[in-house]
Amino acid sequence: MPAYKPVTHVIFDMDGLLLDTERLYTVAISELTEEYGKAYPWELKVQCMGMKGDASAKLIIDSLELPLTVPEYLEKIDLKYKELFPQAVLLPGAERLVRHLHKHGVPIAIASGSSQTSFDLKTTSHRELMKLFNPVVLSSSDPEVKAGKPAPDVFLVCAGRFPDKPHSSKCLVFEDAPLGVKAAAAAGMQCVMVPDPRTDKSLTEEATLVLESLEDFKPELFGLPPFNS
């Protein structure tokens, strides 16, 4: 069994990890690319997961040769997001784990590639749960986050905003995306990955622990209070 190190703070990605928004991203982007006769393949989606909005827009435009500028793409896709994102639901095990950690006084945060506008739409039905996270760092809107995932910036900024500013080694990250796992590793943090089942196994190798669902997580592996406590 790998040697897991005890942690004191937990940082969650949001899209595809806490909320079932990756499916909504796929629907929105596929609808847009189909307007130009192009499909949005899984291989391209994996590359985009966790990126800042403008970076993923450029990658999609360039990869599919869409006749759009980044601002034009973002304007069109934002209209689709406004319609779809309020439908976001929590993924299995997310609420149980978040409430458990909060109940036991474990500091929890969100570090996401989202913008503030996007975050507000996605959490329309989950405002009360989102209040348990402090800080919430959204790299597409946060001027302190200079580079998106796979750079470590969002996780390092997030750790620095906990009131007691823990060392990176004391932070455990939860991620679903390969870019997020790389970012956590670059930040010197352990990372529990809950990947989409279609994700190539080679893209999960940098994770400390890989699970099929948040429901399978055992907090005591990392020195956190067990669920029966």
N, C-alpha and C positions, 0 to 999 in steps of 0.2 A: 504493500500500500504506500502511495506517495506520502511524503512528510508534509502535512499541512501545518502552517504556522498560525498561532493564535492572532486574532485581530480584535480591534476595539470599535472600528467604524465601518459602515457599509455604504457603498455607492452603487446606485442602480442606473443602468441605461433605461430608456423608456420604450422606444419603438420596438415592437417584436419581443419584448422582454416582460414589461409590465402590462402593456396595452397591445391589443391585436391590431396594430396600425399598419404593419408591413403589408398585410393583405389589402388594406385600403390604398396604400401607396401604389401597389401593383395595379389595382383597378384604375386609379386616376391616370397614371403614366401610360398604361396600355391604351386607354381611351384616347389620350392625346397623340401618341405615336401612330395609332391606327388612322388618325385623320390625315396622316402623310404617307399611308401605305406601309408603315413599318411596325414590326412586332417588337415587344420589349422582352428580350430573353432573360431567363434565370441567371445566366452567366454574367450579364451586365448588371442585373439587380444586386447580385452579391457584391460587386465592386462598389456600388453606390451606397450600400447600407452603412449608416453611421457618418456619412460625409456631411459637411455643411451644405446648405441648400444650393448655393451658387456653384459649388464645386461639382455636385452631382448633376446639376443642370448642364454644365459644360461637357461633362463626360457623356451624358446621354445624347446631346446635340452632336458632338463630334463622332461618337461611335455609330450613330444611326444616320448621320449626314442629314439632319433636319434643317430645313431652310428658316431657322429662327436664330435670333440673338439670345443671349442669356436673359436679359430683361423681358423679352417677348415671351420666352418659354415660361419664366417664373410667373408672369402675369396670367398666362393661360392656365397653368397648373394650379395656381392659387384659387382660381374659381372652382375647380374641381374639388380641391381640398376642403373648401368652405362647405361644400355639399356633403362630402363623405366623412370627414373627420369627427363630427359630433356623434357618429354611430359607433365609435371605438368602444370595445368592451375589454374588461380585464382578462388577462390570460390565467389559466389554471394555476393555483398556488400563490399568485401574486399578493392578493389582499391578505391571506393568512400569514404569509411571511412578513409583510410590511407591518401589520398590526402586532405581530408577536415581538418583533425587534423593538418597536416603539414602546410597547407595554413594559419591556424589560430595560428601558432606558438606553438602548444602543443607538447612537447617533446615526441617522440615515439621510442620504442625499440623492438627488438625481443629477446626472451629468449626461446631457443629450446633445445630439447635433441639431435639434429643432430650433426654431425661432420662437419668440414669445407669442406671436400671433398663432402659430401652428400649435404650440403647447396649449394655449387657451381653448382652441377648438377641440383638440383631442381629449381634453380633460373635462369637457362640458358636463358629463354625467358623473364625474369623479372628484369634484372639488374638495369634498370633506377628506378623502383619503390623501389628496395631494398636500393638504395642510400639515401632514405629519413629516414631510421632508423639509429639511433645512441644512444646507442650502439647496437651491435648484439652479443649476448652471446650464444655460442654453447657448451652445457655441455659435449658432447662426445669428444671435442677437447680442452676444456678450463681447464687448470690446477688449476684455482682458484675455480672451481665448484667441490667440493669434493664428493658430493653425488647427484645422479639424483633425479628427481621427484619420489615420493611425498615429499622428503626433500625440504626445501625452498631455498636451496643454489643458484640455477640458478636465481631466482627472486631477492634475496638479493644482489648477485653480480651485477646483471643488474642495480638495483636501485643505487648502489654505483658507477656505471660508468657514470650515467648522470652527466654532469658538475656541477650541483647544488646539487647533492646528496640528493634527497628528502626523507622525512620520508616515511616508508612503507605505512602508512595510506593515503598518498597522491598519491599512485600509483594504477591504475586500470588495472587488468589483463584480457585478453581475452583468453579463453581456450576452447578446445573441449573435452579433455580427463579427466576422473575422477582423475587420478593421478596428473594432472596439477592443477585441482581445489583444491585438498588437499595441494599441494605445495604452492599455492597462499594464502590459509587460514593460513598455518603454517608461512608464511612470514608476516602475518598481513595485507594482501592486499584484497580489494574487488575484486570479480571475476565475470565477465560475461561469462556464459558458453553457447556454441553453440554445443550441443552434436549430435552425430549421432543418428538418430531417433530410432535405435535399442537399444540404451543405456537404461538400467533399470533405472526407475525414482528414485530409492533409491540411485543411484550413482550421482545424481545431487543435492542432498539436501544441500551440503555445499556451493553451488554457491550463490552469492548475487542475481543474476538475470539469468534466463534461457531463451534463445531465440531459435527460429527455424532457424534463419538466421541472418547474420550480417546486412542484409537489414532492419531488424526490430529494430535495435538499435537507441535509442533516446539519443544523447549526453547530452542534457540538464538535464537529470535525475541525472547526476553526476557532474553538474556544468560546463560542457564543451560547447563550442559554438554550437548552434543548426544548422542543415543543411541549413536552410533558411537564415543564417547570412552571 
